[in-house]
Amino acid sequence: MNDESDHPRQPGRRQFLTTAALAAAATAVGSAPGAQAAKAPGDKTGHAAAAAGGDAEPFWGTHQGGIATRQQGHVYFASFDVVAENRDQVIALLRAWTDAAARLAQGQTAAALTEDPAGEPLDSGEALGLPPRRLTLTFGFGPGLFIKDNVDRYGLAQHRPEALIDLPRFNGDQLVAERTGGDLCVQACADDPQVAFHAVRQLARLAYPAAKMRWAQTGFLAGFGNKETPRNLMGFKDGTMNVAVDDPAALEQFVWVGEEGGWMKHGSYMVARPIRIALEHWDRMKLAFQEQVVGRHKLSGAPLGGQHEKDDLNLDANDADGNPLIPENAHARLGAPASNDGAQILRRGYSYDNGLSFVAERWPPWRQGMEFDAGLMFFCYQRDPRTGFVKVFDKMSKFDMMNQFVTHIGGGLFACPAGAAEGGYIGQALFESA
Ligand code: HEM
């Protein structure tokens, strides 16, 4: 991302104290949960009101943000194990998270700051001076919130949605326990990585002692704004064919849970999976083969046999030898709605880069050594994972040529409830129905 041009200058120490004092004064005025966001000019930055105008995504609403929101440049995803002793503690956590999230989305501190040296540390401060940068916080509930080790810890077991299945083991899965699952999750997206990190850091502190972080993954997206489809680390445009976030009818059909979902109505199911890409291996492949793997041209993004990126996939076209122009096991063919009885998912992935790790490759050139620990932090949203991710990925996991280069190493399925009404909290419908 080229974020430099619109970054505000960082406040110096002196300015920090001034804005902290301003923030304390401004937010001391109204502290009713949920009612304070956006109403405190000067809170945190001294210019939050102006910044929040153009640069803030709404927090309160029918749906949670971060799903149909135009994709931001950065993600910090974190999954949590809930260790709360009782249901009230879980509710208190969700209330605290909701209140903090509403403030953070406005570019405010997680709670009103204090200058009292003996006061509680209510915000770590690294986002002071930064505008909201379109921060969204999307919360999800994993199966373990409802039932864990056969224990109904919080009286929620009977309200576990049928759609919140235990994901099957897919062909090729190499899921590492330390990067898999979680009872709660938050996907923090923003156009500034420090804003996303800051938000998760505050939520992790607020979670104590009811929940603790289990695994996390950051990610980034090539910075084309919404002008061009971003390229992933394989060098291909990724996101050409997707559920359009500005098409309400498509969102209703494929992404938002309807009446069938009970308390999950207006929510969505998130599949989050870190997928390692063997980049060294990929980089040795000739261009023509890479294009066969994806089913698209690398430079233009056009489907094989097509001219332009947005051309429809012609799944029936053959070459002079009678072979399909888009191979039977090309990624784009296997993902296409026409290959999946019309199934569609909203993909919202980010590239990730965790530096280098020691890897023993399972494909030629069968190298052992330090390699890029990088890939795709895959996110997709759908109305029902059984007719979404599971439907599409089942075939892909068996036949996709891309599987030589990609390995799913963790992840989870999370029920992301509807958005909260101002003054309410995320997941309220669940706890009120249970
Ligand atoms: C590292 C892993 C992956 C990479 C690098 C990758 C890359 C791509 C690329 C380059 C495209 C073509 C451009 C586009 O239409 O957006 C694509 C399309 C697609 N991918 Fe993936 N993908 C990955 C994993 C997955 C997974 C796990 C799924 C799960 C179901 C998936 C589902 C799809 C779908 C549905 C399409 C659109 C197909 C169409 O409608 O034409 N991808 N992907």
Residues whose N, C-alpha, C, O or C-beta is under 5 A from the ligand:
A	BS01	HEM	N232 M234 F236 K237 D238 G239 T240 M241 I275 V294 A332 G335 A336 P337 L376 F389 V392 F393 V406
